[in-house]
Amino acid sequence: MRAFWSDVQPHLIDREMAQDYAKRRNMAAATIRYELGMLSVALRWAVDKEIIKKAPTIWRPDPPERRVRHLTRSEFERWFKEVKAPHARLYVELGLATMARPSAILELTWNRVDFDRGTVDLNPSGRRQTRKRRPVVPLNDDALNALREAYTGRQSHFVIERGAQQVKSIKKAFQAASGRADADDRCCGVGRADDRCGVGRIQPAACLLGAADDLSGKSPKKHFNFKFASLSS
């Protein structure tokens, strides 16, 4: 980006110049949107700092349509079999049981797990509830058993831990499992565990499990998700 934009005066930036940048970069539309978005952010920052008077409107290409392919039940089972790391398997179990956002699962601590009532409180103490609610969620037997096993060997106060440290992103473990299972890593979500749906543990519903909502702070615009739905096969 610097090679193209470093000597450009901000007030000269227009639609034609942004399109010329996109043509020269010759990258995917999503990449161009991300880079031009960063340029727009930088210009608005410069306005806030009174470095420039006005930030121009930056043209960006339309977002590409996201490809979503639903895994069948057999594909999910094959993929889950290849999830080897204990913390990753526990993460999946909790995702299936709670359909919680990834950050809610990664931030879960043992003091919010109620084994007697069979629930987890996804909202940490002191956090104000927002539109992205974190409720108290009842757990199924699979999730409770997985939690009990993890609790006996816990090394920190975080439920999802590795080497006594909080896990901040689950992406690498999922990618490794996908590679071993030869799964399509462009799929996306996890179905809620619910035997009422008639397809065993997994209901055809979805929640996001992705890098976009992990705690690493990296790649905020890029998603690595799985959607395990349409599981009636």
C-alpha positions in Angstrom: 0.0 0.0 0.0 2.8 2.4 0.9 4.3 2.3 -2.6 1.1 3.5 -4.1 -0.2 6.0 -1.5 2.8 7.4 0.2 3.2 10.4 -2.1 -0.5 11.0 -2.7 -2.1 14.2 -1.3 -5.3 13.1 0.5 -7.5 15.7 -1.2 -6.6 14.2 -4.6 -7.9 10.8 -3.7 -11.1 10.0 -5.7 -13.0 7.0 -7.1 -10.8 6.7 -10.2 -7.6 6.6 -8.1 -9.0 3.9 -5.7 -10.1 1.9 -8.7 -6.7 2.3 -10.3 -5.1 1.0 -7.0 -7.4 -2.0 -7.1 -6.5 -2.7 -10.7 -2.7 -2.5 -10.0 -3.0 -4.7 -6.9 -4.9 -7.4 -8.9 -6.0 -9.1 -5.7 -9.4 -10.5 -4.5 -12.2 -8.0 -3.9 -12.2 -8.9 -0.2 -8.5 -7.9 0.1 -9.0 -4.7 -1.8 -12.0 -3.8 0.4 -9.9 -4.4 3.5 -6.9 -2.4 2.3 -9.0 0.6 1.2 -10.9 0.4 4.4 -7.6 0.7 6.3 -6.8 3.7 4.2 -10.1 5.3 5.1 -9.5 4.7 8.8 -6.0 6.2 8.5 -7.4 9.3 6.8 -10.2 9.7 9.5 -7.5 9.4 12.1 -5.5 12.2 10.4 -8.6 14.4 10.6 -9.0 13.7 14.3 -5.4 14.7 14.8 -5.9 17.8 12.7 -3.2 16.7 10.3 -5.6 17.1 7.4 -8.8 19.1 7.2 -11.1 16.6 5.5 -11.0 12.9 4.7 -12.2 11.9 1.2 -14.8 9.2 0.7 -12.9 6.1 -0.4 -14.4 3.9 -3.1 -14.3 0.2 -2.3 -15.5 -2.8 -4.4 -18.7 -4.5 -3.5 -18.2 -7.3 -0.9 -18.0 -10.8 -2.5 -20.7 -13.3 -1.8 -19.6 -15.6 1.0 -19.6 -19.3 0.1 -21.2 -21.4 2.7 -21.4 -25.2 2.5 -23.1 -27.1 5.2 -21.4 -30.2 6.5 -23.4 -33.4 6.7 -23.5 -35.3 10.0 -21.0 -37.8 8.8 -18.6 -35.0 7.7 -18.9 -33.3 11.1 -18.2 -36.6 12.9 -15.2 -37.2 10.7 -13.9 -33.7 11.4 -14.6 -33.9 15.2 -12.7 -37.2 15.3 -9.6 -35.3 14.1 -9.8 -32.6 16.7 -7.0 -33.9 18.9 -6.2 -31.2 21.4 -8.2 -31.5 24.7 -8.9 -27.8 24.9 -10.2 -27.7 21.3 -12.5 -30.7 21.9 -13.8 -29.1 25.0 -14.4 -25.9 23.0 -16.4 -27.7 20.4 -18.5 -29.5 23.1 -19.3 -26.1 24.7 -20.1 -24.6 21.3 -22.5 -27.4 20.5 -24.2 -27.1 23.9 -24.4 -23.3 24.2 -24.2 -21.8 20.7 -22.2 -19.0 22.4 -19.9 -16.6 20.7 -16.3 -17.7 20.5 -15.1 -15.0 22.8 -17.7 -16.0 25.4 -16.4 -19.5 25.5 -12.7 -18.5 25.5 -13.3 -16.1 28.4 -15.3 -18.6 30.4 -13.8 -19.3 33.9 -14.5 -22.1 36.3 -16.2 -20.0 38.9 -19.1 -19.5 36.4 -19.6 -23.2 35.9 -22.3 -24.6 38.2 -22.0 -28.4 38.2 -24.8 -28.8 40.7 -27.3 -27.0 38.5 -25.7 -28.0 35.2 -25.3 -24.5 33.9 -22.7 -22.0 32.7 -22.9 -18.2 33.2 -21.4 -16.8 30.0 -21.4 -13.2 31.3 -18.4 -12.5 33.5 -18.8 -10.5 36.7 -18.7 -6.8 36.0 -19.5 -7.0 32.3 -22.6 -5.0 31.3 -25.0 -7.0 29.2 -25.2 -5.6 25.6 -27.2 -6.6 22.6 -24.7 -9.5 22.3 -26.2 -11.1 25.4 -24.3 -13.7 27.4 -27.0 -15.7 29.3 -26.9 -18.5 31.9 -27.1 -21.6 29.7 -28.1 -25.1 30.7 -25.8 -27.9 29.6 -26.4 -31.3 28.2 -24.7 -34.4 29.6 -22.0 -34.5 26.9 -20.8 -31.0 27.8 -21.1 -31.5 31.6 -19.1 -34.7 31.4 -16.4 -33.0 29.3 -16.3 -30.1 31.8 -16.0 -32.5 34.8 -13.1 -34.3 33.1 -11.3 -30.9 32.3 -12.0 -29.6 35.8 -10.0 -32.5 37.4 -6.9 -31.6 35.4 -7.3 -27.8 35.4 -4.2 -25.7 35.6 -5.7 -22.2 35.5 -9.0 -20.5 36.2 -9.9 -20.5 32.5 -12.0 -23.4 31.2 -10.4 -23.3 27.8 -6.7 -23.5 28.6 -3.5 -24.9 27.3 -0.3 -25.2 29.3 -1.9 -23.3 32.2 -2.5 -20.4 29.8 -5.8 -19.0 28.5 -6.4 -19.9 24.8 -7.0 -16.8 22.8 -7.7 -18.3 19.4 -9.0 -21.7 18.4 -8.2 -21.2 14.7 -5.1 -23.3 14.4 -6.6 -26.3 16.1 -9.6 -26.2 13.7 -7.4 -25.8 10.7 -5.2 -28.7 11.7 -8.3 -30.9 12.2 -9.7 -29.8 8.9 -6.5 -30.8 7.2 -6.5 -34.2 8.8 -10.1 -34.8 8.0 -9.8 -33.3 4.5 -12.7 -31.0 5.3 -13.5 -27.8 3.5 -12.3 -25.1 5.8 -14.5 -22.5 4.1 -17.6 -23.9 5.8 -19.1 -22.2 8.7 -21.0 -22.7 12.8 -21.9 -25.5 15.1 -25.3 -26.9 15.7 -26.8 -26.9 19.1 -26.8 -30.2 20.8 -30.4 -31.3 21.1 -31.7 -34.9 20.8 -35.2 -33.5 20.0 -34.2 -32.8 16.5 -34.1 -36.5 15.7 -30.5 -36.4 14.3 -28.6 -37.4 17.5 -26.5 -34.7 19.3 -26.5 -32.1 16.6 -29.4 -29.9 15.6 -29.4 -28.1 12.2 -28.7 -24.8 13.7 -25.5 -22.8 13.7 -23.3 -20.5 15.7 -20.1 -18.9 14.6 -16.7 -20.4 15.6 -14.2 -18.1 14.1 -11.1 -16.0 14.2 -13.2 -12.9 13.8 -14.4 -13.2 17.3 -11.5 -14.8 19.1 -9.3 -13.0 21.6 -6.1 -12.7 19.5 -7.0 -9.4 18.0 -5.7 -10.5 14.6 -7.4 -10.5 11.2 -10.6 -8.8 12.4 -12.0 -8.9 8.9 -11.3 -12.6 8.1 -13.4 -15.5 9.3 -12.6 -19.1 9.8 -15.9 -20.7 10.7 -17.7 -24.0 10.5 -21.4 -24.3 10.0 -22.6 -27.8 10.9 -26.1 -27.8 9.6 -28.5 -29.9 7.5 -27.4 -32.9 9.5 -30.2 -35.2 8.6 -28.1 -37.5 6.4 
